Amino acid sequence: MADKPDNNAYWSANIRLVTICLVIWALASYGFAILLRPLISGIAVGGTDLGFWFAQQGSILVFLCLIFFYAWRMNKIDKEHGVDE
């Protein structure tokens, strides 16, 4: 069982990773799809503008990529701190 400093380091790494993933997800879904849409509307992707693409598909694809990234990175963090399965 991990002692107190290792436990704090593990949870610190976990919370830092969750925070980074949430910021990326918020930027993709709320930032690019809503707030920054007028700025990126001139860029064409698949026959439509980039802002519309982020609102319809991009934020979902970014979210799916974040799920796989989180799982991959947490496996590495688990191994580094000795709590892997």
C-alpha positions as CSV (number, residue, x, y, z in Angstrom):
1,M,0.0,0.0,0.0
2,A,1.3,3.4,-0.9
3,D,2.3,5.8,1.9
4,K,0.9,9.3,2.3
5,P,3.3,11.3,0.0
6,D,2.9,8.8,-2.9
7,N,-0.9,8.8,-2.4
8,N,-0.9,12.6,-2.7
9,A,1.3,12.5,-5.7
10,Y,-1.0,10.0,-7.4
11,W,-4.1,12.0,-6.8
12,S,-2.3,15.2,-7.8
13,A,-1.4,13.7,-11.1
14,N,-5.0,12.3,-11.5
15,I,-6.6,15.7,-10.8
16,R,-4.2,17.5,-13.1
17,L,-5.0,15.1,-15.9
18,V,-8.8,15.5,-15.4
19,T,-8.4,19.3,-15.3
20,I,-6.5,19.3,-18.6
21,C,-9.0,17.1,-20.3
22,L,-11.9,19.2,-19.1
23,V,-10.3,22.4,-20.3
24,I,-9.7,20.9,-23.7
25,W,-13.3,19.6,-23.9
26,A,-14.7,22.9,-22.9
27,L,-12.6,24.7,-25.4
28,A,-13.6,22.4,-28.2
29,S,-17.3,22.2,-27.3
30,Y,-18.1,25.7,-25.9
31,G,-15.2,27.8,-27.2
32,F,-14.9,26.7,-30.9
33,A,-18.5,25.8,-31.4
34,I,-20.1,28.9,-29.8
35,L,-17.8,31.7,-28.7
36,L,-15.1,31.5,-31.5
37,R,-17.5,30.5,-34.3
38,P,-17.5,33.9,-36.0
39,L,-13.7,33.9,-36.1
40,I,-13.4,30.4,-37.6
41,S,-16.4,30.5,-39.9
42,G,-14.3,31.3,-43.0
43,I,-12.4,28.0,-42.8
44,A,-14.1,25.3,-44.8
45,V,-14.2,21.7,-43.6
46,G,-16.2,19.1,-45.5
47,G,-18.3,21.6,-47.4
48,T,-19.3,23.7,-44.3
49,D,-17.5,26.1,-42.0
50,L,-15.3,25.0,-39.1
51,G,-17.5,26.5,-36.4
52,F,-20.5,24.5,-37.6
53,W,-18.3,21.4,-37.9
54,F,-17.2,21.8,-34.2
55,A,-20.8,22.2,-33.1
56,Q,-22.0,19.2,-34.9
57,Q,-19.2,16.7,-35.0
58,G,-15.9,18.1,-33.8
59,S,-16.7,18.4,-30.1
60,I,-18.0,14.8,-30.0
61,L,-14.8,13.5,-31.8
62,V,-12.6,15.6,-29.4
63,F,-14.5,14.1,-26.4
64,L,-14.0,10.5,-27.7
65,C,-10.3,11.2,-28.3
66,L,-10.1,12.5,-24.7
67,I,-11.7,9.4,-23.3
68,F,-9.0,7.2,-25.0
69,F,-6.2,9.6,-24.0
70,Y,-7.4,9.6,-20.4
71,A,-7.5,5.8,-20.2
72,W,-4.0,5.5,-21.8
73,R,-2.5,8.2,-19.5
74,M,-4.1,6.9,-16.3
75,N,-2.7,3.4,-17.0
76,K,0.7,5.0,-17.2
77,I,0.1,7.0,-14.0
78,D,-1.2,3.9,-12.3
79,K,2.0,2.0,-13.2
80,E,4.3,4.9,-12.1
81,H,2.7,4.9,-8.7
82,G,2.3,1.1,-8.3
83,V,-1.5,0.9,-8.2
84,D,-1.9,-0.8,-11.6
85,E,-3.8,-4.1,-11.9
